[in-house]
Amino acid sequence: MHDYDLAIIGGGLVGASLAVALAETGLRIAVVEATEANAPAHPSYDERMIALSLGSARIFQGMGLWSAIEPDAAPIQHVHVSDRGHFGFAHLDAEDEGVPALGYVAPARVMGAALSKRLETSARISLLRPARLQGLQITKDRVSLEVAVAGQSQLLTAGLLVAADGGESSVRKRLGLKVRAHDYGYDAIIATVTPERVPATTRPGTAFERFTDTGPMALLPMTEGRYGVVWTARQADTAGILGLSDADFIDALQMRFGARLGELTRPSRRIAYPLRLMLASQLTRERLLLIGNAAHTLHPVAGQGFNLGLRDVAELADLLVDAQRTAQDIGGPAVLGPYRRRRAPEHALIAGLTDGLARLFVNSWGPVRAGRNLGLLGLDLLPPARHHLARRFMGAIGPQPRLARGLPAESALPPAPATATKPLLIVDPVNDRPSES
């Protein structure tokens, strides 16, 4: 029998982030991960480019990982939003917000590599892989788990069980926790392209969100002059788009996106992911809570899904450290109640926002189309509205947990300055002035 303070089911980007965030707190942590140690890649450590909010970059800084991620992360300094074929558009700018970047675009693979290295070298983390949950029993005092590790059964106990095992969470299903779910009938087609020559009118570090009649299309700045493509397509059209030759794919992409980046070239291999909305109706139960995609799976419009999961990690890390310091039960009401109260409202808000945008901008009814274009123009012309939206997408609204301020979870003091990492700026949620750590 192996006893832990915390057992995390799922070692993907969010589950691994929680373990790494708590690695120096003294908590005994078990991470149960299905993939083998020598697997070519973890399913979530793939070639996708992930748009990190500025708050998420600071969370990685608080974990001590940003210096490993930053060289492969491209800053987003401007955001250009438009409605294809119509007059509406809006801009967000880092300079207006007093920050060096609104966010960053980083490969999931690079983030995964940094997390994996820390998982494998942290003395307080037991990484069990390849491992699968076989049995689960929750009592008033402990969680008992039966885990098959490389085919051998092991019994574990923990004070708290965290389900970080994705949108199809086996823990959530095993315990019968209800969700609100909707399949959009669309796929996200992921690729990278390289502009031959970017027009002088396009500012460096610009991310484009272009709404089309089949859904949003994003082109995100990457390192080495590349752009990440997230093309929302009807599932009936996905196979045809994936089957296009490179030249025909570029032609189709150029037709839908336009010429703001000039001539696009060198498309990568294309991958498609089905899009759905899933929101857990119950985030916690006795000695259990859900984080990341196990709690919420979102439409990729506005790039909020992974950032929302990292904010789950930051809030939970604060609660666990505070409970540990005050000798409270980390699987009891002191953690579960505040986690539910802090996270459920933001989950509902961001899910509603992304779902509303996804539905609004594929509606072709004339009055709706005119209203949304007027709304975009209004956003562009009203600085307070732009400022609020930018802060929301930067993860800078409301009280900030320690990690989101760039501080390690185990300390309220600023970390020693890293030699390879510049300090990150973020809007102070109290006085709306940039602060630097």
C-alpha positions as CSV (number, residue, x, y, z in Angstrom):
1,M,0.0,0.0,0.0
2,H,1.4,3.4,-1.1
3,D,0.1,6.5,0.7
4,Y,0.0,10.0,-0.8
5,D,-1.4,13.4,0.0
6,L,-2.6,13.9,-3.6
7,A,-3.3,11.5,-6.5
8,I,-3.6,13.0,-10.0
9,I,-5.2,10.9,-12.7
10,G,-3.8,12.1,-16.0
11,G,-0.4,13.4,-16.7
12,G,-1.2,15.6,-19.7
13,L,-0.5,19.3,-19.8
14,V,-2.9,20.3,-17.0
15,G,-2.3,17.3,-14.7
16,A,1.5,17.6,-15.1
17,S,1.3,21.3,-14.4
18,L,-0.5,20.7,-11.1
19,A,2.1,18.2,-10.0
20,V,5.0,20.4,-11.0
21,A,3.4,23.5,-9.4
22,L,3.3,21.5,-6.1
23,A,6.6,19.7,-6.4
24,E,8.4,21.9,-3.8
25,T,5.6,22.2,-1.3
26,G,6.3,19.0,0.6
27,L,3.1,17.3,-0.5
28,R,3.5,13.6,-1.6
29,I,2.1,13.4,-5.1
30,A,1.2,10.4,-7.4
31,V,0.6,11.0,-11.1
32,V,-1.2,8.1,-12.8
33,E,-0.4,8.4,-16.6
34,A,-1.5,5.9,-19.3
35,T,1.3,6.5,-21.8
36,E,4.6,4.6,-21.6
37,A,7.7,6.4,-20.6
38,N,9.4,5.7,-24.0
39,A,6.3,6.5,-26.0
40,P,7.1,8.8,-29.0
41,A,4.9,11.5,-27.6
42,H,2.2,12.0,-25.0
43,P,-1.2,12.6,-26.8
44,S,-1.4,16.1,-25.5
45,Y,2.3,16.9,-26.1
46,D,1.7,17.0,-29.9
47,E,2.5,19.6,-32.6
48,R,-0.4,21.8,-31.8
49,M,0.4,25.5,-31.2
50,I,-1.3,26.7,-28.1
51,A,-2.1,30.4,-27.5
52,L,-1.1,31.1,-24.0
53,S,-2.5,34.2,-22.2
54,L,-0.1,36.4,-20.4
55,G,-1.4,35.1,-17.2
56,S,-0.6,31.5,-18.3
57,A,3.0,32.6,-19.1
58,R,3.3,33.9,-15.6
59,I,2.0,30.6,-14.2
60,F,4.7,28.8,-16.0
61,Q,7.2,31.4,-14.7
62,G,5.9,30.7,-11.2
63,M,6.6,27.0,-11.8
64,G,10.1,27.8,-12.9
65,L,9.5,26.5,-16.5
66,W,9.1,29.7,-18.5
67,S,12.8,29.9,-19.3
68,A,12.6,26.5,-21.0
69,I,9.4,27.4,-23.0
70,E,10.2,31.1,-23.9
71,P,12.7,30.4,-26.7
72,D,10.0,28.6,-28.7
73,A,7.2,31.0,-27.8
74,A,6.2,33.8,-30.1
75,P,4.7,36.9,-28.5
76,I,1.2,38.1,-29.5
77,Q,1.4,41.9,-29.5
78,H,-1.6,42.6,-31.6
79,V,-4.9,40.9,-32.3
80,H,-7.0,41.6,-35.4
81,V,-10.6,40.3,-35.4
82,S,-12.7,40.5,-38.6
83,D,-15.9,39.1,-40.2
84,R,-15.0,37.7,-43.6
85,G,-16.8,39.7,-46.4
86,H,-18.3,42.2,-44.1
87,F,-17.4,45.6,-42.5
88,G,-16.9,44.6,-38.9
89,F,-13.4,44.5,-37.3
90,A,-11.7,45.2,-34.0
91,H,-8.1,45.4,-32.7
92,L,-6.4,44.6,-29.4
93,D,-2.9,45.9,-28.7
94,A,-0.3,45.1,-26.0
95,E,0.9,48.7,-26.0
96,D,-2.6,49.9,-25.1
97,E,-2.6,47.5,-22.1
98,G,0.9,48.5,-21.0
99,V,2.3,45.0,-21.4
100,P,5.0,43.5,-23.7
101,A,2.6,41.0,-25.1
102,L,-1.0,40.0,-24.8
103,G,0.1,36.4,-24.8
104,Y,2.3,33.9,-26.5
105,V,2.0,31.0,-29.0
106,A,4.0,28.0,-27.9
107,P,4.1,24.4,-29.1
108,A,2.4,21.8,-26.9
109,R,5.4,19.6,-27.5
110,V,7.8,22.1,-25.9
111,M,5.5,22.7,-22.9
112,G,5.2,18.9,-22.5
113,A,8.9,18.4,-22.6
114,A,9.5,21.0,-19.9
115,L,6.9,19.4,-17.7
116,S,8.1,15.9,-18.3
117,K,11.6,16.7,-17.3
118,R,10.5,18.2,-14.0
119,L,8.1,15.3,-13.3
120,E,10.9,12.8,-13.8
121,T,13.4,14.6,-11.5
122,S,11.1,15.7,-8.6
123,A,11.7,13.7,-5.5
124,R,8.2,14.2,-4.1
125,I,6.4,13.1,-7.3
126,S,5.8,9.4,-8.1
127,L,5.1,9.1,-11.8
128,L,3.3,5.8,-12.4
129,R,3.3,4.9,-16.1
130,P,2.0,3.2,-18.1
131,A,-0.8,3.0,-15.6
132,R,-4.6,2.8,-15.6
133,L,-7.2,3.2,-12.9
134,Q,-8.8,-0.1,-12.2
135,G,-10.8,0.6,-9.0
136,L,-11.8,3.5,-6.9
137,Q,-13.3,3.8,-3.4
138,I,-14.0,7.1,-1.6
139,T,-14.5,7.1,2.1
140,K,-14.9,9.9,4.6
141,D,-11.1,10.0,5.4
142,R,-9.3,8.7,2.3
143,V,-9.5,7.8,-1.4
144,S,-8.4,4.2,-2.1
145,L,-7.2,3.4,-5.7
146,E,-6.3,0.2,-7.5
147,V,-3.9,1.0,-10.3
148,A,-2.5,-1.3,-12.9
149,V,1.1,-0.2,-13.4
150,A,2.8,-1.9,-16.3
151,G,0.3,-4.7,-15.9
152,Q,1.0,-5.1,-12.1
153,S,-1.7,-4.1,-9.6
154,Q,-0.9,-1.5,-7.0
155,L,-3.0,-0.1,-4.2
156,L,-2.8,3.6,-3.4
157,T,-4.4,5.9,-0.9
158,A,-4.6,9.6,-1.0
159,G,-6.2,12.5,0.8
160,L,-7.5,14.1,-2.4
161,L,-8.1,12.7,-5.9
162,V,-7.8,15.1,-8.8
163,A,-9.3,14.1,-12.2
164,A,-7.2,15.6,-14.9
165,D,-7.9,12.8,-17.5
166,G,-9.4,14.8,-20.3
167,G,-12.8,15.4,-21.8
168,E,-13.7,11.7,-21.7
169,S,-12.6,11.5,-18.1
170,S,-12.9,7.9,-16.8
171,V,-13.0,9.2,-13.2
172,R,-15.9,11.5,-13.9
173,K,-17.8,8.8,-15.8
174,R,-17.0,6.2,-13.1
175,L,-18.5,8.4,-10.4
176,G,-21.5,9.4,-12.5
177,L,-20.8,13.2,-12.4
178,K,-23.1,14.9,-14.8
179,V,-22.1,17.2,-17.6
180,R,-23.7,19.6,-20.1
181,A,-22.4,18.6,-23.5
182,H,-22.9,19.7,-27.1
183,D,-21.2,18.5,-30.3
184,Y,-20.8,21.4,-32.8
185,G,-20.6,19.2,-35.9
186,Y,-17.3,21.0,-36.8
187,D,-13.6,20.0,-36.7
188,A,-10.6,22.2,-36.1
189,I,-8.0,21.6,-38.8
190,I,-4.5,22.4,-37.5
191,A,-1.5,23.2,-39.7
192,T,1.4,25.6,-40.0
193,V,2.2,27.9,-43.0
194,T,4.9,30.4,-43.8
195,P,4.2,33.7,-45.5
196,E,6.4,34.3,-48.5
197,R,6.7,38.0,-47.7
198,V,4.5,39.7,-45.0
199,P,3.1,43.0,-46.3
200,A,4.5,46.1,-44.6
201,T,1.0,47.1,-43.4
202,T,0.9,44.0,-41.2
203,R,2.6,44.5,-37.8
204,P,4.8,41.8,-36.4
205,G,3.3,39.7,-33.7
206,T,-0.2,40.0,-35.0
207,A,-2.7,37.2,-34.4
208,F,-5.7,37.0,-36.7
209,E,-9.2,35.8,-35.7
210,R,-11.3,35.8,-38.9
211,F,-14.9,34.7,-38.7
212,T,-16.3,32.9,-41.8
213,D,-19.6,31.3,-42.7
214,T,-18.2,27.9,-41.6
215,G,-16.8,29.1,-38.3
216,P,-13.7,31.0,-37.1
217,M,-10.3,30.8,-38.6
218,A,-7.2,31.8,-36.6
219,L,-3.7,32.4,-37.8
220,L,-1.3,32.7,-34.9
221,P,2.3,34.1,-35.1
222,M,5.0,31.5,-34.4
223,T,8.8,31.6,-34.3
224,E,10.9,31.5,-37.5
225,G,8.2,33.6,-39.4
226,R,5.7,30.8,-39.4
227,Y,1.9,31.0,-38.5
228,G,-0.2,28.4,-36.9
229,V,-3.6,27.7,-38.6
230,V,-6.7,26.7,-36.8
231,W,-9.4,26.3,-39.5
232,T,-12.9,25.5,-38.3
233,A,-14.7,23.3,-40.9
234,R,-17.9,21.4,-41.1
235,Q,-17.3,17.7,-40.3
236,A,-18.7,16.9,-43.7
237,D,-15.9,18.9,-45.4
238,T,-13.0,17.8,-43.2
239,A,-12.0,14.7,-45.2
240,G,-11.9,16.8,-48.4
241,I,-9.7,19.5,-46.8
242,L,-7.3,17.0,-45.3
243,G,-7.1,15.2,-48.7
244,L,-6.1,18.3,-50.6
245,S,-2.6,18.6,-52.1
246,D,-0.4,21.2,-50.5
247,A,-0.9,23.6,-53.4
248,D,-4.7,23.2,-53.3
249,F,-4.8,23.5,-49.5
250,I,-2.9,26.8,-49.7
251,D,-5.3,28.0,-52.4
252,A,-8.3,27.1,-50.3
253,L,-6.8,28.7,-47.2
254,Q,-5.8,31.9,-49.0
255,M,-9.3,32.2,-50.4
256,R,-10.9,32.0,-46.9
257,F,-8.3,34.1,-45.1
258,G,-7.4,36.7,-47.6
259,A,-4.1,38.5,-48.3
260,R,-3.2,40.2,-45.0
261,L,-0.2,38.0,-44.7
262,G,0.6,38.0,-48.4
263,E,1.3,34.7,-50.2
264,L,1.2,31.7,-47.9
265,T,3.6,28.8,-48.5
266,R,5.0,25.5,-47.0
267,P,2.0,24.0,-45.4
268,S,2.7,21.3,-42.8
269,R,0.9,18.0,-42.3
270,R,-2.8,18.7,-41.4
271,I,-4.5,17.2,-38.3
272,A,-8.2,17.5,-37.4
273,Y,-9.9,17.5,-34.0
274,P,-13.6,17.3,-33.4
275,L,-15.1,20.3,-31.6
276,R,-17.5,20.1,-28.7
277,L,-18.7,21.9,-25.6
278,M,-18.6,20.1,-22.3
279,L,-19.1,21.6,-18.9
280,A,-19.2,19.6,-15.7
281,S,-22.3,20.2,-13.7
282,Q,-20.5,19.1,-10.5
283,L,-16.8,20.1,-10.0
284,T,-16.3,18.4,-6.7
285,R,-17.6,15.6,-4.5
286,E,-16.1,14.1,-1.4
287,R,-12.3,14.0,-1.7
288,L,-12.5,14.6,-5.5
289,L,-12.3,17.5,-7.9
290,L,-12.1,18.0,-11.6
291,I,-9.6,20.2,-13.5
292,G,-8.8,21.0,-17.1
293,N,-10.7,19.2,-19.8
294,A,-12.2,16.8,-17.3
295,A,-14.1,19.9,-16.1
296,H,-14.5,21.9,-19.3
297,T,-13.9,21.3,-23.0
298,L,-14.4,24.5,-25.1
299,H,-14.7,25.7,-28.7
300,P,-11.2,27.0,-29.6
301,V,-12.5,30.4,-30.6
302,A,-10.5,33.0,-28.6
303,G,-8.1,30.3,-27.4
304,Q,-9.3,30.0,-23.8
305,G,-9.4,26.2,-23.1
306,F,-5.9,25.4,-21.9
307,N,-5.6,28.8,-20.2
308,L,-8.7,28.1,-18.2
309,G,-7.2,24.8,-17.2
310,L,-4.0,26.5,-16.0
311,R,-6.1,28.9,-13.9
312,D,-7.6,25.8,-12.3
313,V,-4.1,24.7,-11.5
314,A,-3.1,28.1,-10.0
315,E,-6.2,28.4,-7.8
316,L,-6.0,24.8,-6.6
317,A,-2.3,25.2,-5.8
318,D,-3.1,28.2,-3.6
319,L,-5.8,26.3,-1.7
320,L,-3.7,23.2,-1.2
321,V,-0.7,25.1,0.1
322,D,-2.9,27.2,2.4
323,A,-4.6,24.1,3.8
324,Q,-1.2,22.4,4.3
325,R,0.2,25.5,6.2
326,T,-2.9,25.6,8.5
327,A,-2.9,21.9,9.1
328,Q,-6.3,21.4,7.4
329,D,-7.5,18.4,5.5
330,I,-6.4,18.9,1.9
331,G,-9.3,16.7,0.7
332,G,-11.8,18.4,2.9
333,P,-14.2,21.4,2.8
334,A,-11.3,23.9,3.2
335,V,-10.2,23.0,-0.3
336,L,-13.2,21.6,-2.1
337,G,-15.7,24.4,-1.2
338,P,-13.5,27.4,-2.2
339,Y,-12.3,25.6,-5.4
340,R,-15.9,25.1,-6.5
341,R,-16.9,28.7,-5.6
342,R,-13.8,30.2,-7.3
343,R,-13.8,28.1,-10.5
344,A,-17.4,27.3,-11.4
345,P,-18.4,30.9,-12.3
346,E,-15.4,31.4,-14.6
347,H,-16.0,28.0,-16.2
348,A,-19.6,29.0,-17.0
349,L,-18.6,32.5,-18.1
350,I,-15.9,31.4,-20.6
351,A,-17.9,28.5,-21.8
352,G,-20.8,30.8,-22.5
353,L,-18.6,33.4,-24.2
354,T,-16.9,30.9,-26.5
355,D,-20.1,29.1,-27.3
356,G,-21.9,32.4,-28.0
357,L,-19.1,33.5,-30.4
358,A,-19.1,30.2,-32.2
359,R,-22.8,30.3,-32.8
360,L,-23.1,34.1,-33.5
361,F,-20.6,34.3,-36.2
362,V,-22.0,31.4,-38.3
363,N,-25.5,32.9,-38.3
364,S,-26.1,34.3,-41.8
365,W,-29.4,36.0,-41.0
366,G,-29.1,39.6,-42.1
367,P,-30.0,41.4,-38.9
368,V,-27.7,39.2,-36.8
369,R,-24.9,39.7,-39.3
370,A,-25.3,43.5,-39.2
371,G,-25.6,43.5,-35.4
372,R,-22.4,41.5,-34.9
373,N,-20.4,43.8,-37.3
374,L,-21.7,46.9,-35.5
375,G,-20.6,45.2,-32.3
376,L,-17.1,44.7,-33.5
377,L,-16.9,48.3,-34.7
378,G,-18.2,49.4,-31.3
379,L,-15.6,47.4,-29.5
380,D,-12.9,48.9,-31.7
381,L,-14.1,52.5,-30.9
382,L,-14.6,52.1,-27.2
383,P,-11.3,51.8,-25.3
384,P,-12.9,50.7,-22.0
385,A,-14.6,47.8,-23.7
386,R,-11.4,46.8,-25.5
387,H,-9.5,47.1,-22.2
388,H,-11.9,44.9,-20.4
389,L,-11.8,42.2,-23.1
390,A,-8.0,42.3,-23.3
391,R,-7.7,41.8,-19.5
392,R,-10.2,39.0,-19.7
393,F,-8.2,37.2,-22.4
394,M,-4.9,37.9,-20.6
395,G,-6.3,36.3,-17.4
396,A,-5.9,39.5,-15.5
397,I,-9.4,40.0,-14.0
398,G,-10.1,39.4,-10.4
399,P,-7.8,38.4,-7.5
400,Q,-4.7,36.6,-8.8
401,P,-3.4,33.4,-7.2
402,R,0.3,33.2,-6.4
403,L,1.3,31.3,-9.6
404,A,-0.6,33.8,-11.8
405,R,1.6,36.6,-10.3
406,G,4.7,34.6,-11.3
407,L,5.4,33.4,-7.7
408,P,6.0,29.8,-6.8
409,A,3.2,28.0,-5.0
410,E,5.1,27.4,-1.9
411,S,6.0,31.0,-1.1
412,A,4.4,34.4,-1.0
413,L,7.8,36.0,-1.7
414,P,9.1,36.9,-5.2
415,P,11.3,34.2,-6.7
416,A,15.0,34.9,-7.4
417,P,15.4,36.5,-10.9
418,A,16.1,33.9,-13.6
419,T,19.1,34.6,-15.7
420,A,17.4,33.7,-19.0
421,T,13.9,35.0,-18.4
422,K,12.8,38.6,-18.6
423,P,10.1,39.7,-16.1
424,L,6.6,39.5,-17.4
425,L,4.2,42.4,-17.0
426,I,0.5,42.0,-16.3
427,V,-2.2,44.5,-15.5
428,D,-2.7,44.8,-11.7
429,P,-6.3,43.7,-11.0
430,V,-6.7,46.2,-8.2
431,N,-5.5,49.5,-9.7
432,D,-5.3,48.6,-13.5
433,R,-1.6,49.7,-13.6
434,P,1.1,47.4,-15.0
435,S,3.1,45.7,-12.3
436,E,6.5,44.0,-12.6
437,S,8.0,41.1,-10.6
